[in-house]
Amino acid sequence: MHMEEFLFDKRLVERNIRAGLITREEYEAHLAKLADVTDKGEAFSIFDDDSDDQHSRG
């Protein structure tokens, strides 16, 4: 993983901003450069089709 990937990692970005490693403006610019991949996503359910029936029975 490249250093830039660590700097802008969602899990670390707030800490990196507070530490002065990046600015909020740099982070916003990084987000603006990212490609929109929304159409490549796929919806899924973590429940089986009949799981609602099991929960409603009590």
ChimeraX commands (.cxc) that place a marker at each C-alpha (Angstrom):
marker #1 position 0.00,0.00,0.00 radius 0.5
marker #1 position 1.36,3.41,-0.94 radius 0.5
marker #1 position 1.82,6.11,1.69 radius 0.5
marker #1 position -0.89,8.23,0.05 radius 0.5
marker #1 position -3.36,5.40,0.53 radius 0.5
marker #1 position -2.63,5.43,4.27 radius 0.5
marker #1 position -2.98,9.20,4.45 radius 0.5
marker #1 position -6.44,9.15,2.90 radius 0.5
marker #1 position -7.67,5.86,4.39 radius 0.5
marker #1 position -11.16,6.43,5.76 radius 0.5
marker #1 position -10.21,4.78,9.04 radius 0.5
marker #1 position -7.20,7.08,9.55 radius 0.5
marker #1 position -8.00,10.34,7.78 radius 0.5
marker #1 position -9.30,12.27,10.80 radius 0.5
marker #1 position -6.20,11.38,12.80 radius 0.5
marker #1 position -3.97,12.35,9.87 radius 0.5
marker #1 position -5.72,15.73,9.58 radius 0.5
marker #1 position -5.33,16.40,13.32 radius 0.5
marker #1 position -1.66,15.39,13.12 radius 0.5
marker #1 position -1.11,17.84,10.26 radius 0.5
marker #1 position -0.10,15.15,7.79 radius 0.5
marker #1 position -2.83,16.29,5.37 radius 0.5
marker #1 position -5.30,19.15,5.28 radius 0.5
marker #1 position -9.06,18.91,5.05 radius 0.5
marker #1 position -8.76,20.58,1.62 radius 0.5
marker #1 position -6.34,17.90,0.42 radius 0.5
marker #1 position -8.73,15.23,1.63 radius 0.5
marker #1 position -11.68,16.87,-0.14 radius 0.5
marker #1 position -9.62,17.13,-3.34 radius 0.5
marker #1 position -8.71,13.44,-3.03 radius 0.5
marker #1 position -12.38,12.49,-2.70 radius 0.5
marker #1 position -13.29,14.61,-5.72 radius 0.5
marker #1 position -10.73,12.71,-7.84 radius 0.5
marker #1 position -12.22,9.29,-7.04 radius 0.5
marker #1 position -14.20,7.62,-9.79 radius 0.5
marker #1 position -17.92,7.10,-9.27 radius 0.5
marker #1 position -18.36,3.32,-9.20 radius 0.5
marker #1 position -21.94,3.30,-7.92 radius 0.5
marker #1 position -23.16,1.41,-10.97 radius 0.5
marker #1 position -20.72,-1.42,-10.22 radius 0.5
marker #1 position -22.26,-2.14,-6.82 radius 0.5
marker #1 position -24.65,-4.98,-6.16 radius 0.5
marker #1 position -27.44,-5.05,-3.59 radius 0.5
marker #1 position -27.65,-8.01,-1.27 radius 0.5
marker #1 position -29.45,-9.11,1.85 radius 0.5
marker #1 position -27.91,-10.68,4.92 radius 0.5
marker #1 position -31.19,-12.45,5.65 radius 0.5
marker #1 position -32.73,-15.48,3.96 radius 0.5
marker #1 position -35.97,-14.89,2.09 radius 0.5
marker #1 position -38.02,-16.50,4.87 radius 0.5
marker #1 position -36.14,-14.97,7.83 radius 0.5
marker #1 position -38.83,-12.30,8.32 radius 0.5
marker #1 position -41.37,-15.06,9.00 radius 0.5
marker #1 position -39.19,-16.52,11.76 radius 0.5
marker #1 position -38.82,-13.16,13.49 radius 0.5
marker #1 position -42.52,-12.31,13.33 radius 0.5
marker #1 position -43.55,-15.56,15.03 radius 0.5
marker #1 position -41.84,-14.48,18.26 radius 0.5
marker link #1:1,2 radius 0.2
marker link #1:2,3 radius 0.2
marker link #1:3,4 radius 0.2
marker link #1:4,5 radius 0.2
marker link #1:5,6 radius 0.2
marker link #1:6,7 radius 0.2
marker link #1:7,8 radius 0.2
marker link #1:8,9 radius 0.2
marker link #1:9,10 radius 0.2
marker link #1:10,11 radius 0.2
marker link #1:11,12 radius 0.2
marker link #1:12,13 radius 0.2
marker link #1:13,14 radius 0.2
marker link #1:14,15 radius 0.2
marker link #1:15,16 radius 0.2
marker link #1:16,17 radius 0.2
marker link #1:17,18 radius 0.2
marker link #1:18,19 radius 0.2
marker link #1:19,20 radius 0.2
marker link #1:20,21 radius 0.2
marker link #1:21,22 radius 0.2
marker link #1:22,23 radius 0.2
marker link #1:23,24 radius 0.2
marker link #1:24,25 radius 0.2
marker link #1:25,26 radius 0.2
marker link #1:26,27 radius 0.2
marker link #1:27,28 radius 0.2
marker link #1:28,29 radius 0.2
marker link #1:29,30 radius 0.2
marker link #1:30,31 radius 0.2
marker link #1:31,32 radius 0.2
marker link #1:32,33 radius 0.2
marker link #1:33,34 radius 0.2
marker link #1:34,35 radius 0.2
marker link #1:35,36 radius 0.2
marker link #1:36,37 radius 0.2
marker link #1:37,38 radius 0.2
marker link #1:38,39 radius 0.2
marker link #1:39,40 radius 0.2
marker link #1:40,41 radius 0.2
marker link #1:41,42 radius 0.2
marker link #1:42,43 radius 0.2
marker link #1:43,44 radius 0.2
marker link #1:44,45 radius 0.2
marker link #1:45,46 radius 0.2
marker link #1:46,47 radius 0.2
marker link #1:47,48 radius 0.2
marker link #1:48,49 radius 0.2
marker link #1:49,50 radius 0.2
marker link #1:50,51 radius 0.2
marker link #1:51,52 radius 0.2
marker link #1:52,53 radius 0.2
marker link #1:53,54 radius 0.2
marker link #1:54,55 radius 0.2
marker link #1:55,56 radius 0.2
marker link #1:56,57 radius 0.2
marker link #1:57,58 radius 0.2
view
